[in-house]
Amino acid sequence: MSGTARGRFADYGRPRRVDGGLRARSTRGAIGRSWWSRRFLEVLESFALGTRLTRGRSYARAGQVVSLDIAPGMVSAVVQGSRAQPYQVRIALSPFPAALWSRIEDELAARAFFSARLLAGDLPAELEELFAAAGGPLFPAGIDELAQHCSCPDFAVPCKHLAATFYLLAEAFDADPFQLLHWRGRARVELLDRLRALRVAAGGTDGAAGAGAGDRPSTADDAAASAPAGPAADTVDVPVVGAARAVAGLPPAPLAEAVDRFWLPPVPLPDRPPSLATGPDLLLRQLGPPTPAIGGPGLVERLRRAYRALGGS
């Protein structure tokens, strides 16, 4: 080996210690608990990245990733290596276009099972099949779909800084599964609001489908308009909440006339029984990770352990 080559390799020493870095929760073995985070890493390994990914596992567990940000189509990270200046990491994945997201949202809203699981902060395993059938695979289908960049001088792709980012990204998906959908172009609030609107619209259409033009189902506004006028002081605006929302748009009918369909489901049931396997950390998954000012993902993990300990006692 020449002196120049030895000098070049001498530049790579042990990584500099990071105070307050993002540390992988897994201390040994595989990283990723949920089916979606494990599936994400399996897909990466299927691209012959398995041995290259392991280079960054120790970085991820040592807390060398200073920051991680997930935006539509782009994951950005800052990773501390052996040099004084941290490295800038970017992993790009094309977000779904608006027309494709509209098609996916229509499919999700048409199935009460998927809507319920998403509203509960969970991703059902069948979701991958639904995305693929709609024309938008949830995970990248080839390595060429991922544009990887790191500012380090290592020519390998992925380098250990990119690999560490992949592991922390998988754990970010564990903490908040909606981050995976956010990377694909749809934020949690936007997706859930869209599903609620589609479900409400579908309920209104279904209710009106069986009635004639003159038999339009009465709504809360219609009932208020047809009620006898009284003193203004007696008018009370009571919001429709809870289970009452499910029947707010139905026409009034005597029970004797509706007894034959009283126990029928208002929406089609799934072909197979739903598997709502929830744990004590359900609320944490619904709320998402807190801001770094109050603890960030580390606080989520401490609360999750506490909930599990209390739930098992």
C-alpha positions in Angstrom: 0.0 0.0 0.0 1.4 3.4 -1.0 2.0 6.2 1.5 -0.8 8.2 -0.2 -3.3 5.4 0.2 -2.3 4.9 3.9 -2.7 8.6 4.5 -6.2 8.6 2.9 -7.3 5.7 5.1 -5.9 7.4 8.1 -8.5 10.1 7.7 -11.2 7.5 8.7 -11.0 6.9 12.5 -13.5 6.3 15.1 -16.7 8.4 14.9 -16.8 11.5 17.1 -19.1 11.2 20.1 -22.5 12.9 19.8 -24.4 14.3 22.7 -28.2 14.0 22.3 -28.0 12.1 19.0 -30.9 9.9 17.8 -30.1 6.4 19.2 -31.8 3.2 17.9 -34.0 1.7 20.5 -32.9 -1.8 19.5 -29.6 -2.7 21.3 -29.1 -6.1 19.6 -30.5 -8.3 16.9 -32.8 -7.0 14.2 -34.1 -3.5 14.1 -37.8 -2.9 13.5 -40.8 -4.2 15.5 -43.8 -3.5 13.3 -44.6 -5.3 10.1 -44.2 -2.2 8.0 -40.7 -1.3 9.4 -39.5 -4.9 9.0 -41.0 -5.0 5.5 -39.1 -1.8 4.6 -35.8 -3.2 5.7 -36.5 -6.5 4.0 -37.1 -4.6 0.7 -33.8 -2.8 1.1 -32.0 -6.1 1.8 -33.6 -7.6 -1.3 -31.8 -5.0 -3.3 -28.5 -6.7 -2.2 -28.0 -4.0 0.4 -27.9 -6.4 3.3 -24.2 -6.4 4.0 -23.9 -2.7 3.3 -26.8 -1.9 5.7 -25.1 -3.6 8.6 -22.2 -1.1 8.3 -24.5 1.6 9.7 -26.2 -0.4 12.5 -23.5 0.4 15.0 -23.8 4.1 14.0 -27.5 4.0 14.5 -27.2 2.4 17.9 -24.4 4.7 19.0 -26.5 7.8 18.4 -24.4 9.1 15.5 -27.5 10.4 13.7 -27.9 14.0 14.8 -31.2 14.8 13.2 -33.8 13.1 10.9 -36.5 14.8 8.9 -39.2 13.2 6.8 -40.9 15.2 4.1 -42.9 14.2 1.0 -40.4 12.6 -1.3 -37.4 13.4 0.8 -35.7 12.1 4.0 -32.9 14.4 5.3 -30.5 13.5 8.0 -27.3 14.8 9.6 -24.8 12.1 10.7 -21.7 12.6 12.7 -18.7 10.7 11.4 -15.0 10.8 12.3 -14.5 14.3 10.9 -15.4 17.5 12.7 -18.1 18.5 10.2 -21.2 16.2 10.2 -22.3 14.7 6.9 -25.5 15.6 5.1 -27.6 12.7 4.0 -30.5 12.7 1.6 -32.8 9.8 0.5 -35.3 10.7 -2.1 -38.4 8.6 -3.1 -40.9 10.1 -5.6 -44.2 10.9 -3.8 -47.4 9.7 -5.4 -49.1 12.2 -7.7 -52.4 13.7 -6.5 -54.5 11.6 -8.9 -53.0 8.4 -7.5 -53.6 9.5 -3.9 -57.2 10.3 -4.7 -57.7 6.8 -6.1 -56.0 5.3 -3.0 -58.2 7.4 -0.6 -61.3 6.3 -2.5 -60.3 2.7 -2.0 -59.5 3.2 1.7 -62.8 5.1 2.4 -64.8 2.4 0.7 -63.7 -0.2 3.2 -64.7 0.6 6.8 -62.0 -1.9 8.1 -59.1 0.2 6.7 -60.6 3.5 7.8 -61.0 2.2 11.3 -57.5 0.9 11.6 -56.0 4.1 10.1 -58.1 6.3 12.5 -56.7 4.1 15.3 -53.2 5.0 14.3 -52.4 1.6 12.8 -51.5 0.2 9.4 -53.2 -3.2 8.6 -51.0 -5.7 6.8 -53.5 -5.8 3.9 -52.7 -2.2 3.2 -49.6 -3.1 1.1 -51.9 -5.2 -1.2 -54.4 -2.3 -1.5 -51.7 0.2 -2.5 -50.3 -2.2 -5.1 -53.7 -2.8 -6.6 -54.3 0.9 -6.8 -51.1 1.3 -8.8 -49.0 2.8 -6.0 -46.7 0.3 -4.3 -46.2 1.3 -0.7 -42.5 0.4 -0.7 -39.9 1.0 -3.5 -39.9 -1.7 -6.1 -36.3 -1.2 -7.1 -33.1 0.4 -5.9 -33.3 2.9 -8.8 -36.4 4.4 -7.1 -34.2 5.6 -4.2 -31.8 8.5 -4.9 -29.2 8.3 -2.1 -26.7 11.0 -1.4 -24.1 11.5 1.4 -21.5 14.3 1.6 -18.9 11.9 3.0 -15.9 10.9 0.8 -16.9 7.2 0.8 -17.8 6.0 -2.7 -20.0 3.0 -1.4 -23.7 3.4 -1.7 -25.1 3.2 0.8 -22.2 4.3 3.0 -22.5 3.7 6.8 -24.0 7.2 7.2 -26.8 6.4 4.7 -27.2 2.9 6.3 -27.6 4.4 9.8 -30.2 6.8 8.4 -32.2 3.8 6.9 -32.2 2.1 10.3 -33.4 5.2 12.1 -36.0 5.7 9.4 -37.3 2.2 10.0 -37.6 3.0 13.7 -39.3 6.3 12.9 -41.9 4.2 11.0 -42.3 2.1 14.1 -43.0 5.1 16.3 -45.4 6.7 13.7 -46.6 4.6 10.8 -48.0 7.7 9.1 -44.4 8.8 8.5 -44.2 6.2 5.8 -47.3 7.6 4.1 -46.0 11.1 4.6 -42.8 10.1 2.7 -45.1 9.0 -0.1 -46.8 12.4 -0.2 -49.7 12.4 2.2 -49.5 13.8 5.8 -51.5 12.2 8.6 -53.9 15.0 9.2 -54.6 15.5 5.5 -55.2 11.8 4.9 -57.5 11.3 7.9 -59.5 14.4 7.1 -59.9 13.2 3.5 -61.1 9.8 4.7 -63.6 11.3 7.1 -65.0 13.5 4.3 -65.3 10.6 1.9 -67.0 8.4 4.5 -69.5 11.2 5.3 -70.1 11.8 1.6 -70.6 8.1 1.0 -73.0 7.9 3.9 -75.1 10.7 2.5 -75.3 9.2 -0.9 -76.2 5.8 0.4 -79.0 7.3 2.5 -80.5 9.1 -0.5 -80.1 6.2 -3.0 -83.2 4.3 -1.8 -85.5 7.3 -1.7 -87.4 9.0 -4.4 -87.1 12.7 -5.4 -89.9 13.6 -3.0 -88.8 11.3 -0.2 -85.4 12.8 0.4 -84.2 11.8 3.9 -84.5 14.5 6.4 -81.4 16.0 7.9 -80.9 17.9 11.1 -81.4 21.2 9.3 -84.6 20.0 7.7 -85.9 18.9 11.1 -85.1 22.3 12.5 -86.8 24.1 9.6 -90.0 22.0 9.9 -90.3 22.3 13.7 -92.9 24.6 15.1 -91.6 28.1 15.9 -91.2 28.9 19.5 -89.6 31.5 21.7 -86.0 32.2 20.8 -85.0 31.5 24.3 -86.2 27.9 24.0 -84.0 27.2 21.0 -81.0 25.1 21.9 -78.3 24.1 19.4 -77.3 20.6 20.4 -74.3 19.3 18.4 -74.7 15.7 17.0 -71.8 13.7 18.5 -71.0 10.1 19.3 -73.1 7.3 18.0 -75.9 9.8 17.0 -73.8 10.8 14.0 -74.3 7.4 12.4 -78.1 7.9 12.3 -78.3 11.7 11.9 -79.1 11.5 8.2 -81.7 8.7 8.4 -85.4 9.5 7.9 -87.6 9.0 11.0 -89.6 5.8 10.8 -91.6 3.8 13.3 -89.7 0.9 14.8 -92.3 -1.6 13.5 -91.5 -0.6 9.9 -87.7 -0.9 10.4 -87.5 -4.0 12.6 -86.6 -6.2 9.6 -83.4 -4.2 8.9 -82.7 -2.9 12.4 -79.7 -5.2 12.9 -78.3 -4.9 9.4 -74.8 -3.3 9.2 -74.9 0.3 7.7 -71.8 -0.5 5.7 -70.6 -3.8 4.1 -68.6 -6.0 6.4 -65.1 -7.3 5.3 -64.9 -10.8 3.9 -62.7 -11.9 6.8 -63.0 -11.0 10.4 -60.9 -7.9 11.3 -57.8 -8.4 13.5 -57.7 -5.3 15.8 -54.7 -6.4 17.8 -54.0 -3.3 19.8 -51.6 -2.8 22.7 -51.2 -0.4 25.6 -49.3 2.0 23.3 -52.3 2.6 21.0 -52.6 6.3 22.2 -48.9 6.9 21.5 -49.3 5.7 17.9 -52.4 7.9 17.4 -50.7 11.1 18.7 -47.3 10.6 17.0 -43.9 11.5 18.4 -43.7 14.7 20.5 -41.4 17.6 19.6 -37.7 17.5 20.5 -38.4 20.2 23.1 -40.2 17.8 25.4 -38.2 14.6 24.6 -38.9 13.6 21.0 -38.9 9.9 20.0 -37.0 9.1 23.2 -39.9 10.2 25.3 -42.3 8.0 23.3 -40.1 5.0 24.0 -40.0 5.7 27.7 -43.8 6.1 27.9 -44.2 2.9 25.8 -42.2 0.9 28.2 -44.1 2.4 31.2 -47.4 1.6 29.6 -46.4 -2.0 28.9 -45.1 -2.4 32.5 -48.3 -1.1 33.9 -50.4 -3.2 31.5 -48.7 -6.4 32.5 -49.0 -5.8 36.2 
